[in-house]
Each structure stands twice: as C-alpha cells, then as structure tokens.
Amino acid sequence: MAAGARRLELHRRIGPWSAPVLVLAALTGLPQALPAPAVGPAVTVSGPALDQAWSQLAGTPWQQLQWRMPHRAGAPIEIDVAANDAPHPYATGLLRLDAASGERIGYTPYAATGIGHRAYGWALALHYGLAGGILQQAVLFLAMLTVPVLAWLGLASFLARRRGALTLRLRRTYPVADGILAFEFTHPLGLRLPAWTAGAHVDVFIAPGLVRQYSLCGDPRDRRRYTIAVLRCQPSRGGSQAMHETLRKGSLVRIGMPRNQFALAPQARHNILVAGGIGITPILAMADALDVRGERFELHYACRSRAHAAFRERMARLGEVHLYCNNEGRPLDLGVLLAARKEGTHLYVCGPAGLTHAVLSEAARLGWPAECVHTERFSPADDVARGRPFTLRIASSGRLVEVPADRSALAALADAGIIIPSSCGQGLCGSCVTGVLEGDPDHRDHCLTPEARAANDCFTPCCSRARGAGLVLDL
C-alpha cells in the first residue's frame, strides 16, 4: 500500500470514533467561551460576617464550594455548593448568606435549580471529564491524543498534493528537428528540482483542462532544469499546438512530478533501444544514462528524414547509434535486429503506434520474454474504456455507482460527484490509479507493471473495467 493510501486508511480508522468525542468536547466548552457579564468591584465584607459565614459551612458535607462576594450594597454572599452525593462537581446548589451578618438567608438545592443552570453544569463536567469517571477520562484523553495525529495526517496529505505539481518557469525553447521544439523549465527561485531517472515523464498543465504527458529528455544529473521536446502534430488535439504557439520565454507553467513506468532494468546485461519520431525523447535519456554508467547498449532510431531526427548532435556523442531515414531507403529490419538475442538483453521501444506494435509483435514471435520487453505509450491503441456495464461500490460509504457500457469508470464516478485526480484519461500516465479491495479488474492500461496487475489491488478507472459484476474501491 502506498504512503498516501496508508495515511488515508489510518485517517479512516481514527476519525469515526475520535470525531464524536472531540465534537462533544468542543461543544461543551462553548459556554466557557461566552463573555462574562460586567460587574463592579466587590463590596467589603467585615471579618465577623465572614467568620459567621464559615461557621454556617462547618461540618456540612460539601465536596466543592465556590464563593461569589457581593458587588452592590445589600446583596448577599452567594456560594455554589456541590454535595458529596452530587453526580459531578458542577452539580451545584446555591447557598445565600447575609453579607452584613454572615447568617444563612436561603439554600436552593441542585435539583431545584433551573434547567439552564443544570445544563451548564453538565457541559462543564463533560468537558473536563468529570461526569463519567475514569472511563470517560480515558476516552477523552485518547481522543485528545488523536488531534496531533489527525493534524499530521491532514498536513501530510496536503503537502503530498502540493508536491504533486511544481510551478516552473520556461527558461528557453529551441528547435531540435523540423517541427520539434525543446522546452527547458527551471525553478523560479533557482532551486533544485526533484530527482528523476531516465525514462520518466511529467504532466504539463498547458491550460485549464488541457494536460499532456511528455518524457524528460535532459540529463538526470542536472537538477536545475527539466527538458522536454514536443512535436507539433498535424492535426493537433490541442496540446502540441498550444505548447508551440502560446508558451513563451518566462511563462510560468505547472509541471507534474516525474513518474517513471519506463525505467531501465538494472539487471540487464545489454540494452537495445528502439525509437521512432518523437519517441526518441525517453530513449535518448536512457542512452545518455547507459553511456555515463559505461553499460552496453545500441540505439536504433527511425524517422522520416535526417531533418526530422531530433537531437542528432547529442546522439553523435554516444556509442552505437543507428539512424534509419525513410527517404534514404534504409528501413529498420526488426527481424534481423531482434533475432540474435543474447541472454540478459532487454528491449525498449517508444514511438508511433505502428512501430511499437511491429516491435512488440516481432519480439513475441521470436520468443522474447515479456519481462525483457519494455514500452512507453502516449496514445491509446483503441477505445479501451468501453465494455459491458458493471457496478462500483465505495468502501467508505457503501455507495453504489453504476458504470454504463459506453462510459468509463472515471466518468461514471465523476457523474456521481466522486472526483479522482487524472491526467491523460487513457491509461497511459498512471495518475488516476485507485485501490481495489474486492473484485477482478479488467486491466486495459499501459502504465501498471505486470506485478501490479497480477495483484489486482488497484486499477486505472479511466480505461479499465471489471471482469465480473463489479469492484469495491478503496475510496
């Protein structure tokens, strides 16, 4: 279970029993917060009168006394008295003594006092834990201990949400190929940025409701900047066009924290990197990282022409790099490339859907182990969100949400007022991954690892569905 989920689960366990106790403590403390009525200075009471007043109380079984001296001539001394058999120390009657002589004028027992007086006494007793004996005091003590715990859980969740995105400044843009611009972002205060590893990508919040994912293609060792490269697509769904046309040097842009579902396998003895078009961005970062570490790799890059090959100068400084340009009649022969697989070799591919599908199909035909083939997608292969209807149950409330055949689980939840943070909406980025407590998810994403899918304890509601009648979500 992720740290955020653990915090949520702990909050759910503590809150239901501690909240009523804390609310009761707060409400019963309200009477004491009311301003006291203004009174003048106390009237002087003579010594003999006080001695006589004390004699009125001597030998009487009171467990608590509270004196109020008169503030005007002729007014009596008033004493709140709680008998030994009172239900709590604030169950007080009222004893009145003459301020001049100290003689008793009258006594109103607790049972005969007004309902307001008794309610006030019970409120004080409950607030201070004096009405229910040791059990109430223990419950109140434990509930008070949960206050810093709940505060910490809330603050940690808030900071986690704030850490989910950074506001960075666009330092510069520069062309790296025909139709491809590199965007370099830095912290407005010059601070170091969160670390990332080769293959990671970030969400770029281009405009309200417009979020796109782009791979980081700079140097992971350089914590001062994030660099991405964006191909201007024709036609554009809006993201690449806005990046090319609206962002200018100095623009402030929200950038998501780096996420990596396309990391280099640490156990690989050899690495084959295959890129097509703009898919070179994560592959290039991988090649740089492998080159710095002195590990074996070969990079195969297919594009329309040399003018469309991004970052050619950087690739020229690397080791074994092969460029395949369509206009030069030198195609990438996947059969030859993948046939001579050696033990411990891992294959990485990122590019257009056609190239990715061809590489994966050829690798499967030649018997490559699935755990040795890695891919990154930024566009879905088809409309995977549709399917037969099913039901979602929200674990915390028991609420049922019906998911129609033509709607995604994410959309059905949003229609029901349950908003799950999401980004790509296509099962590519992993930002909407949600815990599953019961049921069998029909995983249709491209971001979860095989181990995460096999565990069946989470799914991506933007595209995945249920194999059975429904799922119970950890919400």
N, C-alpha and C positions, 0 to 999 in steps of 0.2 A: 504494500500500500504506500502511495506517495505521501510526502510530508504534508501536503495540503489536505489530502484525504484523511490522514491521521488527525490533523487539527480539527477538521470538521466532525469526525466521529467522536473525538473527545468532547467537543463542544456540545454535541447532541446528547451525550451521556450525562454530562454535568448539569446542563441547563434545565431540563424538565423538573428535577427535584429541588435544585437550589433557587430557581427563579421565584416560586411562591413564597419561600422563606424570606428572600431578600425584598420582595414587594411588600410583604407584611411588615417587615422591619421599617421600610421606608414610610409606609402609610401611618404606622403607629407613632412614628417620630414626628409627623407633621404638626400635631398640637403644640409641641415644644418650639416649633419654628415660628408660631404666631407671636406677634409683638405683645408684650405685657402692657396692661393699661398704665397710664401715667399716674403716679401718686406723689403726694407731697412728703415732706420729711416726717419721720415718726415722732409721735408725741412722747414726751418724757414720762416714764412710769416710775413712781417712787419705790425705794428699796423695800419698805414694809409691804407694799402691794405685791411686789414680785415674790417676797418670801411667802406671803399668804397663797399666792398662785401656785407655787411649788408644793405647798402643803396640800393643795387640792389634788395634786397628781401623785403624791407619795403613796406607795403601796398599791397603786392601780396597775393591772396587767396590760400595759400598753407595749407593743413591740416597736412602735415608731411614733415620734412626735415632731411636729413642725410648727413653730411659733410664728405668728404674724402680729407685730406690735401695731397699735392704732396709729393712724395718720391724721386724725382730727379729734378735737376735744369731745369727750362723751362717748367715743366709740370704744367697744370692748377689745380685749385681747382675744384673738382667735387662734385656736390650736387644732391643727389637723392631727387626729389620733387614730392609729390603727391598732385594734385589739389583737391579743395573741391568737385568737381563733379566726382572724380575718383571712380570706382566701389569698391575699397577697399584700405586700407592704403598702400599696397605694389604695387599698380598700379602706379609706379613712372616714371617720365621722368628724363632726365639728363640735368642739368644746369652746364655749364663750365665757370669759372671766371679766369681771368689772375691773377696769384699768385703775380705778382710784383705790379700791379696797382689796382686790385680788380674789373676791368671792365669786363662786360659780353663779353664772346667770342662767345658763342652759346648756343642753347637750343634744345634738342630733346624731343618732347612730347611723352607721353606713347604710343600713338597709332602708333608712328613711330619707336619704339624700336624693336629689334629683337624678334623672336618667343621664343628663349631660355630665354631672359630676362622676357618676359611676363609669360611664363610657370613657371619660378622660383617664380615670384610674386604671382601667383595664388596658387602655392603649399604652400607658407608661409601663405597666407590668409586662406586657408582651414585648415591648420594645427593648427592655432591659433583661429579658429572660427570667423574670421573677414570678411568672404565673404558672409555669408547668414543671417546676422543679428541675432536677438535674438533667432529665431527658430533654426538656426544651432548651436548656443552656447548651447541651452538647450539639443539638441540631443547629442552633443559631451560630455556635462557634464554627462548626464545619462549613455552614453556608457562607459565613464571612470569609473563611479561608479561600473559598472559590472565587471571590471577587478579583484578586490579582491574577488568578489562573485564567478566568474568562477574559480579563483585560488583556493578558498576554496573547491569548488565542486570537482575539479580535485584532490586536495590533499586528501580530504576525501575518494574519490573512490580508490585512490592509497593505502592509509592506510588500507582501508577495504579489498582490495585484499591481502595486506601483512598480515593482520590479519587472512586471510583465512587458513593459514597453519603456523606451527611452525617447526623450526629445533631443534629436541631434540636429546639427547644422550642416547643410550641404556646402562643403568646402570648395568643391570644383567638379566639373564634368569635362570629359574629354573623349573623343572618338577612339575606338579600338578596332573598328572594322566598318564596312559600309552598313549603315542602318543600326549600328550598335554603339551606345554611349556607356561609358563607365561613370558611376556616381560615387563620389568619395565623401563620406559623412564623418564628422568629428563632434566631440562633446563641446557645447557652447562655452564651457568654462575650462576647456583643455584637459579635462580629467581622463583617466584611463578608462577604456570601455571593458565590459565583461569579456572574459576569455571565450574563445571558440576554437573548434577543431575543423580540419579540412573535411568538406562535405556538408557543413552546416548551412542553414538558410535562415532568413529573417522575414518577418512580415513587415511590409511597408504600408503605412496608413496614408495613402495618397490623398484622399479626400473623404468626407463623411460617406460611409457606406461603400468605399472603394478601397479594398485591401488586396495586395498581391504578395506572393512569395518570390523571393529572389535569393539565389545562392551567393554566399560570400566568396569572393574570388581574390582577396588580397593575401597578405602574409599573416598567418595566425600569431606570429611572434610580435607583430606590430599592434599594440593595444591602444594606439592613438587614433585609429581610423577603421571604419568599415567600408569596404569597396564592393559594389555590385555592378553588374553590366546588364543592360536592358536592350533587347532587340525591339525596334519599332515594328510591330506586327501590322500587316495589311491583309484583311481588315482587322481592326483592334477592338477588343471588348471594352476598351476604355482605359485600362491600366497603363499600357506602354505608351499610348498617345499622351496621356496626362503626364507621365514621367518625362517624356521628351519635350513637351510644349509648355508645361506650367511651372515646373521646378526650375529655379534659378539659383545662382550662387548666393549663399546667405540664407536660403529658405530654411525654416525650422520644420522638421518632419518627424513624426512619431515612428520609431523603429522598434519592432518586437525583439525580445531576447533571442539570441541564437539557439536554434534547435537542430539536432543532428540525427536524422534517421538514415543517413547515408555515409556512415563513418568507415574509415579504413579498418580492415580486420587486422588486429595486432599479431595474429598467429600466421599471417600469410608469408610464404617464402618468396613468392613472386607475384606481381600485380600487373594485370592487363587492364588498361584504362581506355574505354571507347567513348568518344563524344561525337555528337552531331550538332552543327549550328551553334546556337546559344547554349547548348548543353555543355559546352566547354568550361563554363564558369566553375562548377564544383569540381570537375575533373582536373582543371588546371591547379586549383588549390591542393588537390591530392598529390599531383605530380610534384609540386613545389615541396610539400611536406616530405614525400618519399625521398626527393633529391637531397634535402637538408639532412635527413637521417641516414643517407647512404644506403637505402634499401633498393632492391631491384624492381624495376617497372618498365613498361613500354606503353607509350601513348599513341593511340590511333584516332585521328581527328578527320571527320568527313564534313565537307562544306561545299557550297556552290562554286566558289572560286577563291583564289588567294585573297582577293579584295574583301571577301566575306569571312575570312578566317580571323577570328579575334585573338588578340594578344600574341601575334606572331613573334614579336621581339622577345617576349618572355619565354616562349616555347623554344626559341633558338638557343637559349642558355641552358636548357635541360638536356637530359641524356638521349635516350632512344625515343624519338618523336617521328611519327609518320603522318604526313598530310595527304589527304585524298580529295582532289577537287573535281567536281562533276564535269566542268568544262575542259578538263585536261584528259578525259577518257581513262582515268586510272581509278577504278572503283575499289571499294573496300571489300575484299573477299573474305567473308566471315567463315566459310568452310575451311580455308587454309589457316586463318588466324586462330580458330578455336580447336582445330583438330589435334594439334600437338600439345595437348595439355599435360603439364608436369604436376606431380604430387605437390600439394601445398599452394597451388596457384589460385588466386582469386580474381574474379572478373567484375568490373564496374562499368556500367553503361548509363549515359544520360544524354538525351537528345529528343528529336521528334518521335511521335508515337510509332511511326513506321520503322524507324531504325531500332528503337527499343524492342519492339515486337520481334523483328527479324533476329536480333542478337539473342534474345531470350529463347526463341524457338530453336535456333541453331544450337545453342548451348544445351537445351534439353534433349535434342535429337542426338547429340554427341555424348550424352551421359554425364554432363557436368553436375556435380552435387548441388542441390538447391542452396545449401548453406554457403557455397563458394561463389554465388552469383548475386550481385547487388545492383539495385537500380534506384533511380530517383525520378519521379514524375511530377510535372507541374500542370498537367492537363489530363482529365479522365479519359479512359478508353471509350466509355459509352455512358448511357444514362443508368448508372448503377443504383440510384436511390429508389427506383420503382420496384414493386413486387406485390405479393398478396398482403392483405391487411393483417395487423396484429395489435396487441394491447400492451401499453407500458403502465407499470404500477410504480408510483413514487414511494419509496420505502419509508420516508419520514412521516408522511401523511396518509398513506394508503390510497391516495387519489389515483384514479384510472384515466389514462389518456389513450384514445383510440387513434391509431395511425392508419389512414386510408391507403389503398393500393397505389394511388398516384401522388402521395405526399411522403416526404422524408420524415423520419422520427424527429429530427431537429425542428422542422417546420411545424409538425403537429404539437410539439412541446411549446413552441413559441405562440401558436394559436391559443394554447391553454394558459398563457401567461407565465410559462416557465422558460426563462431565457438562459441558454447555455452559451458562454463565450465561444465564438467560432471565427474562422478566418476564410479559408478557401472554399468551404462548403462542398468539397468534392472528395474528401477522404485523403487529401494529399499532405496536409501540414500537421495534423495531429492536435490542433489547438482545442478541439471540442471533445476529446476523449473523455468518456464518462464511465464510472464504475458500474458494474453489473453484479448484483447479488444472487439472482436466480434467473434461469433460462439459458437458452443456447443461441448466442448471437450468430447471425449470418454475416461474417466479415467480408466487406467489399472495398475496404480501404487500401491505400498504398503506403501507409505510414507505420502500422503496427508491425512489430517483429513476429516471426513465426512462434516464438515462445509466448508472447503476449496473446496471440490469437488462440493458441492451444490452451492457455489458462482460462479463457472465457470469462475473465473477471472485469472486462472493460470492452467498449466498442465505440465506434465513431457514429453518432446519430445523424450526421449529415448525409451519410450514404448507406451505412449498414442497416440491416433489419434483423428480424427474429426468424429462426428456423421453425420454431413451434408457435404456440398460441400467443406468447408474449414474453416480456422481460421485466424483472424487478430492478429498478435503477437505484443506485446509491446516491439519492438526492433527498 
